């Protein structure tokens, strides 16, 4: 029981490090867990996530496979494996994984949405001849650089505005005008949630411009940064009670 509590505490610490994009720190925590308990499927899965964030995709997939060898129906590891396969442009293999997920959980929203996106990519690829594919890939490479820069600028500007708003609200709260601060806090909380939804829709729209890659997956580093930032801002706001 004591060891189980210790491992759970370490898992929580590792997950916090992941959310904060402290990926090397998270990796070390999950490796320590696995030294104690090599059959811990969640530690294998989360070690894979840390490796994926560190751009070590092949090693990440090995971790997801290890997690699934211990717990074959671990949906989180299956989704992470599919996403890693997409990073390798192995869309057909990713689709197989999504189909396995949907056999277990037919209404899994992530698997439904992402498998549909993969099918669209595979269908578009099948329609292009080899000559057309070479030309299209070059066009997409240029388009990707442009779209990624636009996304990065959009996220940077949004984070700057949100950070300023949170700082201003904290200042109002600390000055003793707590009721007004709480009203502003509730508005910005809702605004952050709405922005996140708009971001997902924007990514879907941009994804339609590409045939040979999954735009969201290729920009997972920017999205990880946004998620870590969002969680930190929500935490700061919720402290104002």
N, C-alpha and C positions, 0 to 999 in steps of 0.2 A: 504493500500500500504506500509506504514512504517513497519507494523508488518510482512508482506510478505518478505520484504527486510531483516529484522532482522532474520527471520527463514532461509532464503536462505544462509545468512552469517554463521549462526550456522551450517547448514548442511554442508557447505564447510569446516568449521573448523573440524567438526566431521569426514569427509571423509579424510582430511589430517592426522588426528590422527590415523585413521584406517590404512592408507598407511604406516605410520611410526611405526605401531604395538604398539601404545599407546592405548591399548584396553580399559582399565579402564577409561581413560580420554574421549575416544570416547563414551563409554557407558553413561557417565554422561551427555555429550552434547546432545545425542539423547533423553535421558530421560527428559531433560529440554525442548526440543522442544515439546515432547509429552504432557508435562504439559500445554504448551500453546495451542497446537493444537493436540488433541488426534486422529484426523482423517488423520494425515500426514503419508501416506503409505510409503514414502521413509524413514522417520525416523524409522518406525517400522521395515522395511527391514534392515536398517543399524544397528539398535539396535540388531537385530538377528545375523548379521555378527559379531558384537563385542562379543556377548555372545558365538557364535560358536568358536571364537578364544580363548575365556576364558574356553573352554571345557564344557560349559553349554549347551549341545546339545538339551535337551528337551525344555529348556526355549527359545532357539533360534528358534526352530520349531514353538513354540507358537507365536513368533513375526512374523515369515514369514506368518503364517496362518492369523494373524491379518492384516497384510499388504494386503493379498489377499482378505480378507473379505471386505476391503475398495476399492481395485482396483484389481478385479479378473484376469485381464490379465497383471499384472505386471511381465514381464518375468524374471527380475532380482531376484525377490522374489521366483519365481517358481524354478529357477536354484539353488538358495541357499537352498531352502527346499529339493530338490532332493539330493543335496550333504550332507546335514545333515542327511537325511534318510540313505544314504550309510554309514555314520559314525556309525549308529546304526545297520548296516548289514541288513537293511530292503530294500533289492534290488528290490523286487517285487513292493513295494510301490513307490520307487524312479522311477522305469520304468514307472509307471502310470503317474507320474508328467512330465517326459520327453515327453511322448506321448501327454499330454495336451499342452505342449509347442509347439510341432511340428504341432499340429492342428492349432495353431495361427500363427506360423512362420515356415513353412515347411523346410526352408533352414537355420535355426539357427544352426551354426556350433558347438557351445558348446553342445547343446542338442543332435545333431546327433552323435557326437563323444562319448559323455558320455553314451548315451543310448545304443550304440553299445557295449561299454565296459560292461555295466550292463547285457545286453543279453548274452554276452559271459560267464560272471560269473554264471548266472542262468543256462545256458546250461551245463556248466561243473559240477555244483553242482548236477543237475538232473541225470547226468550219474553215479554218485558215490553212492554206497550203504551206509547205515548208518555206517556200520563197517569201510568202506573205508574212509568215511567222518571224523570220529574221528581220524584216523591215519593221514590223509592228513592235518587236522587242526593243529595237533601237529608239523608236518613237516613244515608247513607254518609259524607257530609261530617262529620257529628257523630261517627259511629263512628270515622272515621279519626283525628280529633283525640284521641279517648280512647285508641285502640289505640297511636297513635304515642307518646303520653305514657307509656303503660305500657312500651312497648319501650325508650324512652329511659331510664326509671328502672331497668329491668331491666339494661340495658347499663352504666349508670353505676355501679350497685351492684356488678355483676360485675367491672368494671374496677378499682374501688376495692379489692375483696377480692384480686384477682390482683396488683395493684400492691403491696399490703401483704405478700403472701406472697413475692413476688420480692425485695422489700427485706429481709425477714427472712432469706431464704436467703442473700442476698449478705452479710448481717451475719455469719451463721454461718461462711460461707466465709472472709471476711476475718479472722475471729478465729482461724483456723487449724484449725478442725474441718472439714476438707475432705471427708472421707468421708461424714460425716453430711449435709453440705450437698449433696453430689452425689445422695444418696438422695432428699432432699427435692426437689431440682431435677428429677429424673426423674419424680417423682410429679406435680409441678405442670405439667411439659411435657405429660404425658398428659392431665391435667385440662383444660388449655387446648384441646387438640385435641378432647376429648370435648365440651367446652362449645360449641365452634364447630359441631360436628355437631348438638347439641341446639338451637342457635340456628336452624340451617337448618330443622330439623323444626318448630320453633315458628312460623317465618315461613310455612311451608306451611299450618299449621293456621289461622293468622290470615287468610291469603289467601282461605280458603274463606268468610269473612264478607263478601267484597266482590264486586260485580258489574261496576262501572264503572271500576275501577282495579286496577293490579297493586301490592299493598301493599309488596312488597320493593323494587320499582323506585322507588316514591314515597318510600321511606326510604333511598335509596341513600346519602345524606349520612351518616346514622347508621351504616350498614354500612361505609362507607369509613373512618369514624373508628375503628370497631371493628377493621377489618383492619389499619390503621396501628398501632393500639395493640398488637394481637396480635403483629405482626411485630417490634415493638420489644421486647416482653417475651420473645419467643422468642430474640431476639438477645442480650439481657442474660443470659438463663439459659445459653445455649450457650457464653458466654464463660467460664463456671465449669468449668474442666477440671482 
